[in-house]
Amino acid sequence: MERSLSMELVRVTEAAALASARWMGRGKKDEADDAATTAMRDVFDTIPMKGTVVIGEGEMDEAPMLYIGEKLGNGYGPRVDVAVDPLEGTSIVASGGWNALAVIAVADHGNLLHAPDMYMDKIAVGPEAVGQIDINAPLIDNIKAVARAKNKDIEDVVVTILNRTKHEKIVAELRDLRVRIKLINDGDVAGAINTAFDHTGVDLLLGQGGAPEGVLAAVALKCLGGELQGKLVPYNDEEMKRCVKMGLDVNKVLMMDDLVAGDDAIFAATGVTDGELLKGVQFKGSIGTTQSLVLRAKSGTARFIDGRHSLNKKPNLVFK
């Protein structure tokens, strides 16, 4: 892939963030998602690539755009697989919460796992704890391993986990260990990425979340030198049959090379609402400001990009 593609993809996530951020706190998550999706799709037409959506808004009959199998780009440039989440955290935006992102991940064709829309058990860490975790190991073993790798006492380890009833047992066990816990209502892509940056204060992500989001997070962590392990969790016969049809073994631990193969991948995200890692979109008069993160695995480069946008010249990207 051309390195210039990194900066092109940021334009896509910026557009999605600007379009959806106007809906923050309005209680209308579907409208926010539609705004992000439409803006993202429009800008994709200008990007120099031959892309195919492998993780998107749903199957062709479920989504009008950014559906699985849709072709993206202007037809020139590298042939790539594309994973998108135009608005990671629709409920976050609706309620005005933290860590909503517009997200894209791209890899050479055939290198991204075509993750079905179901749950995945996940464990994720940043570079310091790579090779020290095991999703099948007892929780205490993983906590001790991360504490040792990061030169921390167990009581100082910070674990992010989605605030779900199904996680109550894990949360109770973590509290027995006196681990510090950050419960999040949505947005485990951001939760996973945060493990790779010291200033977020997050050491470990645990628990079940969406499998597509697991692939997106794995691309980011591949670029950052981190690690994510996952196991698919089908909840019914239909989901199990889909895994079988796709040739996916639900008993297999999905390692980094299973989630995103090859030596190159690009990840881009723009903050929609404020978070530990990125500032959200701010509006003042005819100006909108954004903060984005763009990563490339081949070079290991991470760039934080502040954008200042004239909304008068981009009238279709914001809700009036």
Number of C-alpha atoms within 10 A of each C-alpha: 17 9 11 9 17 19 15 16 24 24 21 27 34 30 28 35 36 31 28 32 30 20 24 22 15 13 16 15 21 13 16 27 27 18 26 30 27 20 23 30 18 18 19 21 15 15 20 20 21 18 27 22 21 28 29 25 21 18 17 14 9 10 12 13 19 28 20 22 17 16 19 23 21 14 15 11 15 17 19 23 25 28 30 27 26 32 31 25 26 27 22 23 28 21 15 19 20 23 27 32 35 30 32 26 27 30 26 20 17 14 20 27 22 21 22 20 19 20 22 24 19 24 23 31 29 26 17 18 23 15 13 16 22 17 20 12 9 9 17 13 13 19 24 17 18 26 20 16 15 15 12 12 13 18 14 15 22 21 23 23 27 21 15 15 8 11 14 11 10 14 22 11 13 18 13 9 14 13 18 17 18 16 14 16 16 22 23 27 26 27 29 31 27 25 28 25 16 10 10 16 17 24 27 28 27 24 22 23 23 20 24 25 25 27 26 29 25 30 33 32 26 28 23 22 17 24 29 30 25 29 22 27 19 18 10 9 9 10 17 18 13 15 19 12 9 12 9 18 13 16 9 10 17 22 16 18 15 16 23 26 19 15 15 19 27 27 28 31 32 34 30 37 25 18 18 15 19 25 21 23 25 17 16 8 8 12 13 17 18 24 23 27 20 24 25 26 21 15 13 15 12 16 14 15 14 14 15 13 17 12 18 12 10 13 12 16 24 21 14 8
